[in-house]
Amino acid sequence: SFPEPAMRVSCLLPCAVVGAPPNIVFIVADDLGWNDVGFRSHQIKTPNIDALAQDGVVLDSYYVQSVCSPSRATFMTGRYPLHHTVTDWLKPGRANALPLNETLLPQKLAEAGYEAHATGKWHLGYTQWEHTPTFRGFKSFLGFYGGGEDYFTHQAGAGFDMRNDPTEACGKGCSQVAAERKGEYSTHIFSQRAVDIVEHHDVSKPLFLYLAYQAVHAPAEVPASYRDAYNSTIDDPMRRTFAGMLSCMDEGIGNVTKALRAKHMLDNTVVVFTTDNGGPISTTSGGDYAGSNNYPLRGGKHTIWEGGTRGTAVAWAGANTGLLPTSLRGRATPQLMHGADWLPTFCALAGADCSGLPLDGVSQAGTLFANHTAVRSEVFYGQHDDSPEHQPTYDTAIRDGEGWKLLQNYGGLPQGWSVNTSLGWECEAAPQCSPKPNTCCPDNDLVAGGVAASSEAECCDTCTNTTGCAGYTYQSSARRCYIKYTMVCQAGECSSGTMASSGAQLYNVKSDPEERNEVSAAHPDIVQRLTARVNALRATKVIVPGGGEVPDPDCPQYKPAEHTDPRVGDIWEPWCEKSQVQLV
């Protein structure tokens, strides 16, 4: 639980620091869906996240990138991916990383007197030691450099990935392979490390704690006690394991806030909880579905549909921060916000000067904590992955403050809708049909009772090879495929409209947040205006050798046999040793 909101003082100036600068705890969940946390799903128990929401602010129109590395780079730089160059997730062993000329959030906060520590997932590259966290503003790091791994063994494909970097600029000869952590569940590791940081913090300095959980990314793994707590309430075994993973993370967040309270730091702390992207859904081609759900939104991770980019986030401020008067607590803000806004927002709260940075983000301090009017008028979505591009170079999208969203051709795969978790239906239709929501036309079966199918792909093949099949629905929990003779459903259940001749799609995600009604033909003026704007943004794209897209040509190929530890075998670590050149 969190302190009662009595005796709080309103801060009406968004850049003001009342008394001592607040501690900032920035918590990032991995692959969390829109309909996963307790205050939305009412299925998974997340009492600590719910407490933040009940006594803080829920962000209802908040956007992140479609996959992990671009979002994390955006959080750290305050810039869109087309400017910081990390436009897709970074692959292990490739010489790609967030460029060294980018100034990161912990570096700016350090200038304002903050002590910054990080634990969890990095995934911003590790070509050189200089790309790793303790060279980029953090005084310590315990976690993994890559993007995903086994929660217990910490094996990431061909190598072990868990590091302990205990000091600033901790590179070769300092960074330690944390082999002793093998067998420990990563959520427990990172939660306990965050607690330790708080307990040993010198309170004469403000703290910036970056807690970037592995949870709830695939693989679906959790100690049995967390999963079994849902045996009687969740039938789908994948969703049940996912629920345990999320509850374990929530427990860790509660442990961190307890440590802050015990250290007498919580009342002067700002806590932000955010996902890095939408949840992957079962039809994703990315192979990383672990049980998340984005109901009622369309698409998921890897896409620039709302389900992939509209993120769950909560902001909370303690009583002594001078932020969030009682009247503003427990509300949801409809104001437009993007992950690029966290850097300037935290700078404003900390009294740090970020005015010289080439930011795409804007400070939302006044909007979040004093209910000021909107400061952001548009969001640039970036690009999808794991499906073909239809626009030259890449597809993208833009949304304005009125809710108009223009997709330059295609939103990516999967493009279907998540459904209410209590139903357990996967509602992708055959390629010749529009995806359907909810119970997916339950009375239209060609084959009574359906047929067995081990996957949605097998169900699709069955439909394609069955005479008279107009579409299908797949129930993952029962592994049943329901072949449909028609996909005509009740009004409002089907997507409608036609694509503009330019290949653009237009939706209004204020009135149609599920993206069911494509209206480009009715609003050519809006299509023209948003197309011009998105093309202007595309023209500012930056390419840096060794950055997110183009591998560093001066770095050799990673050779696992040259990077080993006698306790765990092959490991992942920086491998390119070269004279440092600031990339521009």
C-alpha positions in Angstrom: 0.0 0.0 0.0 1.0 3.6 -0.4 0.8 6.7 1.9 -2.6 8.3 2.4 -2.8 11.4 0.2 -3.4 13.8 3.1 -1.2 16.9 3.6 0.0 17.0 0.0 1.0 20.3 -1.5 0.1 21.2 -5.1 3.0 22.0 -7.5 1.6 24.2 -10.2 4.9 24.9 -12.0 5.9 21.9 -14.1 9.6 22.6 -13.8 9.7 23.5 -10.1 11.6 21.4 -7.6 10.0 21.7 -4.2 12.6 21.2 -1.5 15.0 18.4 -2.2 14.8 17.0 -5.7 12.7 13.8 -5.7 14.1 10.4 -6.0 13.0 8.8 -9.3 12.2 5.1 -9.6 11.7 4.1 -13.3 10.2 0.6 -13.6 10.0 -1.0 -17.0 8.0 -4.2 -17.7 8.8 -6.2 -20.8 6.0 -7.2 -23.2 3.1 -6.2 -20.9 -0.2 -6.1 -22.7 -3.0 -3.5 -22.4 -5.3 -6.0 -20.6 -2.8 -7.6 -18.2 -2.5 -5.5 -15.0 -5.1 -6.0 -12.3 -6.8 -2.7 -12.7 -7.7 -3.5 -16.3 -8.0 -7.3 -16.5 -9.5 -7.9 -13.1 -8.0 -11.4 -13.6 -4.4 -11.1 -12.6 -3.5 -9.9 -9.1 -1.2 -6.9 -9.1 -2.0 -5.1 -5.9 1.1 -2.9 -5.8 0.8 -1.7 -9.4 -2.9 -1.1 -8.7 -2.0 0.9 -5.6 0.1 3.2 -7.8 -2.8 3.6 -10.1 -5.3 4.3 -7.4 -3.2 7.0 -5.7 -1.5 8.2 -8.9 -2.2 8.8 -12.5 -3.0 6.2 -15.2 -1.8 7.2 -18.7 -4.6 6.4 -21.2 -3.1 7.8 -24.4 0.5 6.9 -23.9 2.6 5.4 -26.7 5.8 3.3 -26.9 7.6 1.6 -29.8 6.5 -1.7 -31.2 9.5 -3.7 -29.8 11.9 -3.5 -26.9 15.3 -1.9 -28.0 13.7 1.1 -29.7 11.5 1.9 -26.7 14.4 1.6 -24.3 16.6 3.8 -26.4 13.8 6.3 -26.6 13.3 6.3 -22.8 17.1 6.9 -22.4 17.5 9.6 -25.1 14.2 11.4 -25.4 14.4 10.8 -29.1 12.4 8.9 -31.7 14.1 5.8 -33.2 14.6 7.4 -36.6 16.9 9.9 -34.8 18.7 7.6 -32.2 19.0 4.9 -35.0 17.7 1.9 -32.9 14.7 1.2 -35.0 14.4 -2.6 -34.3 15.5 -5.0 -31.5 19.2 -5.5 -31.3 20.4 -9.0 -32.2 23.1 -10.7 -30.1 26.6 -10.8 -31.5 26.0 -8.0 -34.0 28.0 -4.8 -33.9 24.9 -2.6 -33.4 24.3 -0.4 -30.4 22.8 2.9 -29.2 25.5 5.4 -30.6 28.0 6.8 -28.2 27.2 10.4 -29.2 23.8 10.1 -27.6 23.4 11.7 -24.2 21.4 9.4 -21.8 19.0 10.2 -19.1 21.2 9.1 -16.2 24.0 11.3 -17.5 21.8 14.4 -17.3 20.5 13.5 -13.9 24.1 13.0 -12.7 24.8 16.6 -13.7 21.9 17.6 -11.3 23.5 15.6 -8.4 21.7 12.3 -8.8 23.2 8.9 -8.2 22.0 6.5 -10.8 21.9 2.7 -10.6 20.4 0.1 -13.0 19.3 -3.5 -12.8 17.6 -5.8 -15.2 17.5 -5.8 -19.0 19.8 -3.5 -21.0 19.3 -4.4 -24.7 20.9 -1.2 -26.0 24.0 -2.9 -27.4 27.3 -4.1 -26.1 29.6 -4.0 -29.1 32.2 -2.2 -26.9 32.5 -1.8 -23.2 31.7 1.8 -23.7 28.2 0.8 -24.8 27.4 -0.9 -21.5 25.4 0.8 -18.6 28.2 1.9 -16.3 29.9 3.9 -19.1 26.6 5.6 -19.9 25.7 7.3 -16.6 24.9 4.4 -14.2 27.2 3.8 -11.2 26.3 0.1 -11.1 24.5 -2.6 -13.1 23.4 -6.1 -12.3 21.5 -7.7 -15.2 21.8 -9.0 -18.8 23.1 -7.0 -21.8 20.9 -8.7 -24.4 17.2 -9.0 -25.1 15.9 -12.3 -23.7 17.0 -15.5 -22.0 16.0 -18.3 -19.7 14.7 -16.9 -16.4 16.6 -19.5 -14.3 19.7 -20.5 -16.2 20.3 -17.1 -17.8 21.2 -18.8 -21.0 20.6 -16.7 -24.1 20.9 -18.9 -27.1 24.5 -19.9 -27.4 25.8 -18.0 -24.3 25.3 -17.1 -20.7 24.2 -13.5 -20.1 24.2 -12.2 -16.5 26.7 -9.5 -15.5 27.6 -7.7 -12.3 29.2 -4.3 -13.0 29.7 -2.9 -9.5 31.3 0.4 -10.3 31.2 3.3 -12.7 33.0 2.7 -16.0 33.3 -1.0 -15.2 34.7 -2.7 -18.3 37.2 -5.4 -19.0 38.8 -6.6 -15.8 36.0 -5.1 -13.7 32.8 -6.5 -15.1 32.0 -9.9 -13.6 30.2 -12.9 -15.1 27.5 -13.5 -12.4 27.7 -17.3 -12.6 26.6 -17.6 -9.0 23.2 -16.4 -10.1 22.6 -19.5 -12.3 19.4 -21.1 -11.0 18.0 -17.9 -9.5 14.8 -16.6 -11.0 15.6 -13.2 -12.6 12.6 -11.3 -11.3 13.8 -12.2 -7.8 17.4 -11.1 -8.6 16.4 -7.7 -10.0 13.8 -7.0 -7.2 16.4 -7.8 -4.5 19.1 -5.8 -6.2 16.8 -2.8 -6.3 16.0 -3.2 -2.6 19.8 -3.4 -1.9 20.4 -0.2 -3.8 17.8 1.6 -1.8 19.0 0.2 1.6 22.6 1.3 0.9 21.8 4.6 -0.7 23.3 7.8 0.7 20.2 9.9 1.3 22.2 13.1 1.0 21.9 12.6 -2.8 18.7 12.0 -4.8 18.5 8.5 -6.3 17.6 7.5 -9.9 16.8 3.8 -10.0 16.2 2.1 -13.3 14.5 -1.2 -12.7 14.1 -2.9 -16.0 12.4 -6.3 -15.4 12.8 -9.3 -17.8 9.2 -10.1 -16.9 6.9 -10.7 -18.6 8.9 -11.5 -21.8 9.0 -15.1 -23.1 9.8 -17.8 -22.2 6.8 -18.4 -20.0 8.6 -19.4 -16.8 7.9 -18.8 -13.1 8.3 -20.6 -9.8 5.3 -23.0 -9.4 3.9 -21.2 -6.3 3.1 -18.1 -8.3 1.5 -20.0 -11.2 -0.5 -22.3 -9.0 -2.2 -19.4 -7.2 -4.3 -19.2 -10.4 -5.2 -22.8 -10.8 -8.8 -22.3 -9.9 -9.3 -19.0 -11.8 -7.5 -19.3 -15.1 -8.0 -22.3 -17.4 -5.5 -21.5 -20.1 -2.1 -22.9 -18.9 -0.1 -20.3 -20.8 -2.2 -17.4 -19.4 -1.9 -19.0 -15.9 1.9 -19.1 -16.1 1.9 -15.5 -17.4 -0.3 -14.4 -14.5 2.3 -15.9 -12.1 5.1 -14.0 -13.8 3.2 -10.7 -13.5 2.3 -11.3 -9.9 5.9 -12.1 -9.1 7.0 -8.8 -10.7 4.3 -7.0 -8.8 5.5 -8.5 -5.5 9.0 -7.2 -6.3 7.7 -3.7 -6.9 6.0 -3.9 -3.5 9.3 -4.9 -1.9 11.0 -1.9 -3.5 8.4 0.5 -2.2 8.6 -1.0 1.3 12.4 -0.5 1.2 11.9 3.1 0.2 9.5 3.6 3.1 11.8 2.0 5.6 14.6 4.2 4.4 12.3 7.3 4.8 12.6 8.0 1.0 9.2 7.1 -0.3 7.5 10.4 0.5 10.0 12.2 -1.7 10.0 9.7 -4.6 8.4 9.7 -8.0 7.6 6.2 -9.3 6.9 5.5 -12.9 5.8 2.1 -14.2 5.7 1.5 -17.9 5.7 -1.3 -20.5 8.3 -1.2 -23.3 5.7 -2.3 -26.0 2.4 -4.0 -26.3 2.0 -7.6 -25.5 2.7 -10.2 -28.1 -0.4 -12.2 -28.9 -0.7 -15.9 -29.9 -0.7 -15.3 -33.6 2.5 -13.3 -33.6 5.2 -14.4 -36.1 7.8 -13.2 -33.6 7.6 -16.5 -31.6 7.5 -14.6 -28.3 4.0 -15.1 -27.1 3.9 -15.9 -23.4 0.3 -15.3 -22.5 -0.2 -11.5 -22.7 -3.4 -9.8 -23.9 -4.2 -6.4 -25.4 -8.1 -6.5 -25.3 -9.8 -4.7 -26.9 -7.0 -3.3 -29.0 -5.9 -4.5 -32.4 -2.5 -6.2 -33.0 0.3 -6.6 -30.6 4.1 -6.4 -30.2 5.9 -6.1 -33.5 3.1 -4.0 -35.0 2.2 -0.4 -35.1 -1.5 -1.1 -34.5 -2.7 0.2 -31.1 -2.2 -3.2 -29.4 1.6 -3.0 -30.2 2.2 0.6 -29.3 -0.4 1.9 -26.9 1.3 1.2 -23.6 0.2 0.6 -20.0 1.8 3.2 -17.7 1.3 4.8 -14.3 2.9 7.7 -12.5 2.9 8.3 -8.8 4.5 10.9 -6.5 5.1 10.9 -2.7 3.6 13.4 -0.3 6.7 15.4 0.1 7.5 15.9 -3.6 5.0 18.8 -3.8 3.4 17.0 -6.8 -0.1 15.5 -7.3 -2.6 17.2 -5.1 -5.3 15.0 -3.6 -7.8 16.1 -6.1 -5.7 14.8 -9.0 -4.9 11.3 -7.6 -6.6 8.2 -8.8 -7.4 9.7 -12.3 -6.7 8.6 -15.8 -5.2 11.3 -18.1 -6.4 11.3 -21.7 -3.5 13.7 -22.8 -1.2 12.4 -25.5 2.2 11.2 -24.3 5.1 9.3 -25.8 8.0 7.3 -24.3 10.3 10.1 -25.5 8.7 12.4 -23.0 10.2 10.7 -19.9 13.7 12.2 -20.3 12.5 15.9 -20.4 9.9 15.1 -17.7 12.4 13.7 -15.3 14.8 16.5 -16.1 12.1 19.0 -15.2 11.3 17.2 -11.9 15.0 17.0 -11.1 16.0 20.5 -12.0 18.4 19.2 -14.6 19.1 21.3 -17.7 18.2 19.3 -20.8 17.7 22.3 -23.0 20.7 21.6 -25.2 19.6 18.1 -26.3 18.0 17.5 -29.7 14.8 16.0 -28.2 11.7 14.7 -29.7 10.1 14.4 -26.3 8.5 17.2 -24.3 8.1 17.6 -20.5 4.9 16.2 -19.3 5.5 17.2 -15.6 2.7 19.8 -15.6 0.3 17.5 -17.5 0.9 14.5 -15.2 1.2 16.2 -11.9 -0.7 19.4 -12.1 -3.4 18.6 -14.7 -2.1 21.2 -17.2 -3.4 21.2 -20.8 -1.9 19.0 -23.5 1.7 19.7 -24.5 2.1 17.0 -27.2 0.2 17.3 -30.5 1.3 14.2 -32.3 3.0 10.8 -32.0 5.3 9.2 -34.6 4.9 5.4 -34.4 8.1 4.2 -35.9 8.0 0.9 -37.8 6.7 -2.6 -37.4 8.8 -5.7 -37.8 8.4 -9.4 -38.5 6.1 -8.8 -41.5 6.7 -7.5 -45.1 7.0 -3.8 -45.6 4.6 -2.3 -48.2 5.8 1.3 -48.1 9.2 1.9 -49.7 11.9 1.3 -47.0 9.4 0.9 -44.2 5.8 1.3 -43.2 5.0 3.8 -40.4 2.2 5.8 -38.8 1.4 9.1 -37.2 -1.4 10.2 -34.8 -2.4 13.7 -34.0 -4.0 15.2 -30.9 -7.5 14.8 -32.3 -7.1 11.1 -32.6 -6.5 10.9 -36.3 -4.1 8.1 -37.1 -2.6 7.6 -40.5 -0.9 4.3 -41.4 1.4 4.6 -44.3 0.2 1.4 -45.9 0.3 -1.3 -43.2 0.4 -1.8 -39.5 2.2 -5.2 -39.5 1.4 -8.7 -38.2 -0.5 -9.8 -36.3 -3.3 -7.5 -37.3 -6.2 -9.2 -35.4 -7.9 -8.2 -32.2 -7.2 -9.5 -28.7 -10.3 -10.8 -27.0 -11.7 -10.8 -23.4 -9.4 -13.1 -21.5 -12.4 -14.9 -19.9 -13.4 -16.3 -23.3 -10.0 -17.8 -24.3 -10.7 -17.4 -28.1 -8.1 -16.5 -30.7 -10.0 -14.7 -33.4 -7.8 -14.5 -36.4 -9.8 -15.3 -39.6 -8.6 -16.9 -42.7 -6.6 -14.6 -45.1 -9.7 -13.9 -47.2 -11.7 -12.6 -44.2 -11.5 -9.8 -41.7 -10.5 -10.9 -38.1 -13.5 -11.1 -35.7 -13.6 -10.1 -32.0 -15.3 -11.7 -29.0 -16.9 -15.1 -29.5 -16.1 -15.0 -33.2 -19.5 -15.9 -34.9 -20.2 -19.0 -32.7 -23.2 -20.2 -34.7 -21.6 -20.3 -38.1 -19.7 -23.7 -37.9 -19.3 -25.8 -41.0 -18.1 -28.7 -38.8 -20.1 -29.1 -35.6 -17.9 -29.0 -32.6 -14.9 -28.0 -34.5 -11.8 -30.1 -35.3 -8.5 -30.6 -33.4 -5.6 -28.3 -34.3 -2.4 -27.9 -32.4 -1.9 -24.3 -33.5 -3.6 -21.3 -35.1 -1.5 -21.9 -38.2 -2.9 -25.5 -38.5 -6.4 -24.1 -38.1 -5.7 -21.7 -41.0 -4.5 -24.5 -43.2 -7.5 -26.6 -42.4 -9.8 -23.7 -43.4 -7.9 -23.1 -46.6 -8.2 -26.8 -47.6 -11.9 -27.1 -46.7 -14.5 -26.4 -49.4 -16.9 -23.7 -48.3 -14.7 -22.3 -45.5 -15.1 -18.5 -45.2 -13.0 -18.2 -42.1 -12.2 -19.8 -38.8 -11.7 -19.1 -35.1 -9.2 -20.9 -32.9 -9.5 -21.6 -29.2 -6.0 -22.0 -27.9 -6.9 -23.3 -24.4 -8.8 -26.3 -26.0 -6.7 -26.6 -29.2 -9.9 -26.5 -31.2 -10.4 -25.1 -34.7 -13.9 -23.9 -35.7 -14.5 -23.8 -39.4 -17.0 -21.1 -40.5 -19.3 -21.1 -43.5 -19.7 -17.3 -43.1 -17.9 -14.6 -41.1 -20.9 -12.2 -41.3 -21.5 -11.1 -37.7 -23.4 -8.5 -35.8 -23.0 -4.8 -36.8 -19.9 -3.3 -35.3 -18.0 -6.6 -35.0 -16.3 -6.4 -38.4 -13.7 -4.0 -39.8 -15.1 -1.8 -42.6 -14.0 0.8 -45.1 -11.6 0.7 -48.0 -8.0 1.7 -48.3 -7.1 5.0 -49.9 -5.5 4.9 -53.4 -2.2 6.0 -51.9 -2.0 2.9 -49.7 -2.9 4.9 -46.6 -5.2 3.8 -43.9 -7.0 6.3 -41.6 -8.6 5.7 -38.3 -9.7 7.9 -35.4 -8.4 6.2 -32.3 -10.3 8.5 -30.0 -13.7 7.4 -31.2 -12.5 4.1 -32.6 -9.6 2.9 -30.4 -10.0 -0.7 -31.7 -9.2 0.4 -35.3 -12.2 -1.2 -36.9 -13.5 1.6 -39.1 -11.1 2.6 -41.9 -12.2 6.1 -43.1 -9.6 7.4 -45.5 -12.0 7.7 -48.4 -14.2 10.1 -46.3 -11.4 12.4 -45.2 -8.9 13.0 -48.0 -7.9 16.3 -46.5 -6.7 14.6 -43.3 -4.9 11.9 -45.2 -3.1 14.6 -47.2 -2.2 16.6 -44.1 -0.9 13.7 -42.1 0.9 12.2 -45.1 2.8 15.5 -45.6 3.7 15.5 -41.9 4.9 11.9 -41.7 7.0 12.4 -44.9 8.6 15.4 -43.3 9.6 13.3 -40.3 10.8 10.5 -42.4 13.2 12.9 -44.2 15.0 13.5 -40.8 16.1 9.9 -40.4 19.7 9.4 -39.2 22.0 6.5 -40.1 25.1 5.9 -38.0 27.6 3.0 -38.7 27.6 0.9 -35.6 24.3 2.3 -34.5 21.0 0.5 -34.5 20.7 -0.3 -38.2 24.2 -0.5 -39.8 26.8 -2.8 -38.1 30.1 -1.2 -37.2 32.3 -2.1 -40.2 35.5 -1.9 -38.0 34.3 -4.6 -35.6 35.0 -8.3 -36.2 32.3 -11.0 -36.1 31.5 -12.2 -32.6 33.2 -15.6 -31.9 31.7 -17.4 -28.9 34.7 -19.7 -28.5 36.7 -16.6 -27.7 34.4 -15.6 -24.9 34.0 -18.2 -22.2 33.8 -18.6 -18.4 34.9 -21.9 -16.8 31.8 -21.9 -14.6 29.1 -21.4 -17.3 30.8 -22.0 -20.7 30.2 -19.5 -23.6 29.1 -16.0 -22.6 27.9 -12.8 -24.2 30.1 -9.8 -23.6 31.6 -6.8 -25.5 34.2 -7.9 -28.1 35.2 -5.0 -30.3 38.3 -3.2 -29.0 39.0 -0.1 -30.9 40.0 3.5 -30.4 37.0 5.5 -29.3 35.5 7.8 -31.9 32.4 9.8 -31.1 30.0 8.9 -33.9 28.1 11.8 -35.5 
